Structures are given as C-alpha cells and as structure tokens.
Amino acid sequence: MPVKILMPALSPTMTEGTLAKWLVKEGDTVESGDVLAEIETDKATMEVEAVDEGKIGKILVEAGTEGVAVNAVIALLLEEDEDESALEGADTSGPDVGGDAASSAPKEEEKSESKDVAPATSGASVSKDGDRIKASPLARRIASQEGVELSGVDGSGPRGRIVKRDVEAALSNKPATKSDAPAAAGKSDAPAPAAKAPVASGWNPDLTGLPEYEEIPNTTMRKVIARRLTESKQQVPHFYLTIDCQIDNLLSVRKQLNEKAADGVKVSVNDMVIRASSIALKRVPAANAIWTDAAILQCKQQDISVAVAIDGGLITPVIRNAGGKGLAEISTEMKALAAKARDGKLQPQEFQGGTFSVSNLGMFGIKDFAAIINPPQGCILAVGAGEQRPVVKDGALAIATVMSCTLSVDHRVVDGAVGAAFMAEFKKLIEDPISMLL
C-alpha cells in the first residue's frame, strides 16, 4: 500500500503549519534525503526531506494551504512495486495522536501492512526491503551522533525495523530482546502526541466607527507569538528592575577591539551586552533559572536567547554557552544566526532552549522599555539606546553616554535581591569592559 507522508512537527510549539511550496510533483521519483516541500512553522520556513524512496503518487495538500494540522497526510508515496492503481481507496487518515496513542500504536502497526512514513523531522519510521535498512529517524540520529553503523545492528521493532533501543543496545553491546518489541516500539516509534492546540483568545473587539482598513491575515508565527506572550503576561508574575549604565568606556574599548580585530569581525554593543550578561549569570547563578511546579531548575550553562526581528514577527536564536565564548566568537556566531533568522533558515536546535533572553531596541532610539518574559526562562534583559545625558561625577555636573537597561523577572523563581545582584554585576561589567575580556 502507498506510504503516507505526514505533516511533521518541526518545533515543540507547532500544532499546525502552512505548506508553503512543493518542490516535487506527482510522478516524480524521490530518494531518501530529497527535499520534498517547504513548511512555514511558527518559527521559520523549513525544508522537509524524504525518508523513503519511491514515486510521488498523489499530493493531497496543495501549496499555499494554511492551517495544516501536524500528522495530517499531505501526500502518498508509491513504492517501487506499486503503480497508480494502488492509490484507489488508499487510507489518507493521519495516525491517532490521542491520549492512548502510545499504547495503541503497536497493535495498529502489527495488523496493518501500510507503513505510515513522515519526513525525517517528524519522528516517523523508515521501511526496509531487501538490502535497505529500516530504521526510525530517532535511531538514525542517535546512530549518526554515536558513530554506530546501522548495517551491523539487528532490528527488534515490527518487521525488523531498527529502533532507538537497538542502537542503545549496540552501544552497550547488549542485544535487545524481540519479546518486548511491540511494547517498546510503542514507546519509541509511535508518533508523538501533537502539542496542545492554541485556544482561541476570543479577542473580537468592537470595530464600529473604524475608518476603512486593510485586513492582513495572521500568520502561524503571529498567532503563536500572540498566544505565548498573552500566556506569559497572564501566568508569569513579572516585576522589573532598571539601571543606567555609563558606556563611554565600553564604546572606547569596542572601537579599539574593532581596529585590531581580524577581517570580518566587528564587535557590536549588543555582542558586549551578551558577553556581560553571560558573565553576570556566572556570578549570580540563581538568576539563570527556570520555574517548574516540582523544582527550580538552576542552569549550569549560560545559553543566551537574542531577539531578532524578522518579517511577520521575531525569533530568538540562541548563543550556546555564551559564558565560555569570547567577544569575537559571540560576534561571529550572532551575525550568522541573525542572517539565517531573517532568511528563515534557522534549524530548530538554533532557536530552541535558551536560559536567559536579551532584547535590544537601542538601534531604534528607544530610551528604555520592559520586555515580556519568554517562558520557561526566568528573566529577559531589555536594552535601550546609549544617549548623552547629564550626570554627576565627583560632585560636579558632567555629560556621559548612558544606556538604560531593564530586567523583567519571574518572581516565582528569581527574587528581588537576586535580580538586583545580577543587575549590579552586569553594570560593573558594562562600565568596566576590560573586566569582561579577562
């Protein structure tokens, strides 16, 4: 029977997406790894690859279709021994992703000869015929990361498929047992339950008396931004701490660094803010924390999410382990991530996670602002423009370049004294930038 190609979940918050463009057409022959389509998610536009080979038998969802649910069947793939007659009466229903999906998946898989195959990023399984290796995408990913040759691994999943536990067994030289294959397969290879669908906000304001207007449909990204930020303001108890930093020394050091930097490296004020934030988090680790009902998670690495404006919204690529990187490395990485973000080419691992956020509107001349916390993180630092202001130095009035910074804090996880300690360390680093180079 034809293989189902499913709408993949390409990010943790994705419940639906837009099938932006098909890169194949009906009748085209595809191999594993070929790019099939472009999907617009709540974060970016991403390419989806084939995980099996065959011929595109029927495209069920046309290019440009919005609101395609995760795990919906978007196309049917004919295997090498099938022709168009196999499409007649083919099942086009997606897998059950309800509460008992994990327990029912193995039974359905055993009694059905059809193979529900989604693109690699969706987590569905791959088939094996003859010399072809059948392995789930998760098993393939683990094998690739650990250097395991799949040709030497015996599959214990349904129809001899290699699943996660087989690769783990190969790593520990302990063969997996066939007797528990159905139960384990349900755990590792059943399609993951879709994320909870966004609940309609019910925001329908009275439009009486409005002048003529243009209606711009909300993109998937815009809807997710609206939902997540509304949830943040409603559920996270925000409080705010603002300090003024004199940055004349920082601007002078930045100029000297850029004069001596290698070709292609140009350190920005924002790069120095990222560096200062990561060091301050090292010194005040209690501010690098996440709230859960069971425990406070104090993160041991400073992964800084940086807000980047893109068409239709914003995204927060992550500088991993910023506390362990120098200014040149942070600058180079940030420029590359920002460019990929604006081109819609960020991969999930480049924007998911993060322990602390930075949002900078200084380049737009904004003096100060208070940002909304990006859950599950506990803090976000809002950075304003550097501008000349009157200050008092040694009892006399003087002019200095001053930058206002406001920390939005989740009071469940970070108390006022901890937030204040972080801001004090941040201010020291910004006003004495040589210290962040040590």
Salt bridges, closest charged atoms under 4 A:
ASP28 OD1 - LYS25 NZ 3.35
ASP52 OD1 - ARG132 NH1 2.77
GLU79 OE1 - LYS115 NZ 3.51
GLU84 OE2 - LYS55 NZ 3.25
ASP91 OD2 - LYS4 NZ 2.90
GLU109 OE2 - ARG161 NH2 2.66
ASP116 OD1 - LYS4 NZ 3.85
ASP129 OD2 - ARG132 NH2 2.93
GLU168 OE2 - LYS164 NZ 3.89
GLU231 OE2 - ARG227 NH1 3.79
ASP244 OD1 - ARG389 NH1 3.60
ASP271 OD2 - LYS335 NZ 3.89
ASP303 OD2 - ARG320 NH1 3.56
GLU333 OE1 - LYS325 NZ 2.63
GLU350 OE2 - LYS340 NZ 2.75
GLU387 OE2 - ARG389 NE 2.96
ASP410 OD2 - ARG412 NH2 2.83
ASP415 OD1 - HIS411 ND1 3.63
GLU425 OE1 - ARG283 NH1 3.00
GLU425 OE2 - LYS428 NZ 3.66
GLU431 OE2 - LYS427 NZ 2.97
